[in-house]
Amino acid sequence: MATQRSEEHVHSYYRESQVYRRQWPALSEDTTCDVVVIGGGLVGLTTALELSRHGKSVVLLEGRRVGWGASGRNGGFVSSGYAESLDSLQNKIGLEHTRELFRLSQDGVDYVRRTILDNNARFLIGGHGWMKVQRHDNIDLLKRRRDRMGALFGVNQSLLDSEELHEYLRTDRYCCALKDDAPFHIHPLDYSALVAIQADSAGARLFERSAALAVKPSANGWRVQSADGAVQCGSVVIATSAYSFDTGLNKGIDHAVLPVATYVITSQSMPTELDAAIKYNGCIADTRRAGDYYRRVDGGKRLLWGGRITTRRGEPRQLARLLRRDILKIYPQLGPFEVDFSWAGLMGYARHKMPIVRPIEEGLWVATALGGHGLNTSAVIGKIVAAAIAKGDERWRLFEPFQAQWGGGWVGRLVTQLEYLRLQLVDQHEERRQSRSSTQ
């Protein structure tokens, strides 16, 4: 569950199928280093790895286990972009700035791919391609999106009408789709462990079950206190994302990151049934404002399905039943299948839906709020924060317009939840209109 205090990974398909099962010790004494990284998710792990490659001595502190939070629970989609749409970004910061940010996100996709392939871990890649499916029959909307992405950002997408789409997805709920062959999907918990192993091999010292309890300035930089030891360092990177409300390390950042939950289930093994319904091994997501996302995993034998976005931190009691019902509305031919795994996870969102990446004091950095687009974004943010600390690299300033803003506390969560409900009603209205027009 999203609010559990267990130090072990959440019970999930990822945990049960994990290949890399290495553990790291707890911090048990005082030590020193150049940089302390707080948080063992993919932002923290990539930052630690890249700092070590730059020759910095690094200590990483993780309160539970490496990949315990969103990095080890997400849908596994590796694609470019951010939680905020490119159209909205262009309106806020202009086309050229948006292009630079988009290119960074593409670099993040390449980073994940190279890390996997360079370490002979191709088995972590479950499939290639991304299909964005639409439930209402406005194919011109997708055509305009395809043309815009091609003209402004060099993205090559194919437009599928209902007949072409039906060759891949045997359902009458989708009317058209955009297909992009560049993204891919992975086992995120294993990828987190792989990056941790690489960071360790590069010289970083990783400590699990070692929560940072306080970060205080000292005569020579910063002192980071854990339960059974402390680390003296020159710089600190806070990379705790949605779980920052647990730390209390920096109230300004804690209050700026809104935790948003999403839920995931994995079906029983049913390759024959899935072969008859989903003839696509890539990522699939619909265009609704709070839509479903899914893919075939375990060599195509199981269906992994996510959705039901909410600001609740707990896991609904009927999670498996709710998501199975969502699936059967799309693919009734799958029948009354069993759900083997169900879990929840928290994504960290800022009000502007962009990452917060910046030094908040001299030597104190924050890298957080990836908004559910963490697999590509964590890679590039880890690289640019490490380069900024090690070499004075200025690329982090591309994120400078997106500062920490108070998220509104419980009122902000309520407003966000109401907005999701409003968007869901808009989606339902469009789908009902499409259903009526198709029967006339």
Summary of the structure (lengths in Angstrom):
residues: 440
radius of gyration: 21.4
end to end distance: 45.3
largest distance: 76.1
contacts: 1596
relative contact order: 0.19
helix: 40%
strand: 25%
